[in-house]
Amino acid sequence: MSLKSDEYLKNVPLKSYDLIKEGLAVFISIAIIIFALALIFGSPDYPPVTAKQIAKYETISYLKTFINILEGKSSISDYGPPYDSDTSQSQNFFGIKPSVILGVTTPINPIDDFIINPLEKIAIFDNNLKSSLEEYKNATNEQKLKWVKSYDKALENAKIENNNVIIPNGDYGPIKTMMNSLFKLGLSGLLEGSIVSSNSPYDFYNMNFTKPLLLFQGKVYHSVAKQLDMLGEDWGISNETGNYPGAWWLWPYTLAYQLPPMSTSSNGDLQVGILMMTFFLVLLLFPYLPLLNKIPKFLKIYKIIWRDWYKNQKN
């Protein structure tokens, strides 16, 4: 140690120890415990909800998701930045819209990205689907909407038999074939891959699953979150799918969502975000903020923490 350190630590009781040895021992011990618990209990994480599961167990909701996209009624259809240029629903803080300032960074065209492009990848093996896609593309918007609405209404009386969707006869145009193909694609477990893939030779390494996550982020994921008590009113952001206490470090964040005006505001997400950033900056700059940096001196909590030291000093 330096002369300055020696002077500073004079009369301070010290004990030598091997920091590297202790750190390595702790690391190895914890690693052994973690692997043992993993072998005994398995992963504590809730298994991911996949398109295959939704198609198999919630077939109507699965098909309705795509129908809503074709009708322009899905929550992602007019989400705004960073997915599209519609700014009508962008959250603002005193008129300032951060998402609009940042712009569209992850462009998404729901019909093309979630329906047309995945179907085109399998249409090379299915001439019937290929002709249906061409018919849909060449139709007028009015005709497309007519077909979609007819199919949407027919889903109310749909039946699922042997992994086939049975609906009453009607004028559905190419929509019926397209929906059946999407259903089969979902059951195969290949829907997510067909959404994220492109013509790039490096698609094998594509780990960006933003689009598949956004596909079912409305009613389907909401129903799953409800079963797991992970909705906003249940402080869901801080809940875990496993045991209590969950993500306790997010309690301040989710608490803000329960308080007005954030709890009822259409700009709640932005307001909570700004509130938490302000809180973080206060903690970060605490030593430099007048008056606040004097609080520890007045509270004297440090004397409780270092009580053994002060006791020895008195002796």
Beta strands, then each sheet from edge to edge (+ up, - down):
strand 1: 159-161
strand 2: 164-166
sheet 1: 1+ 2-
end
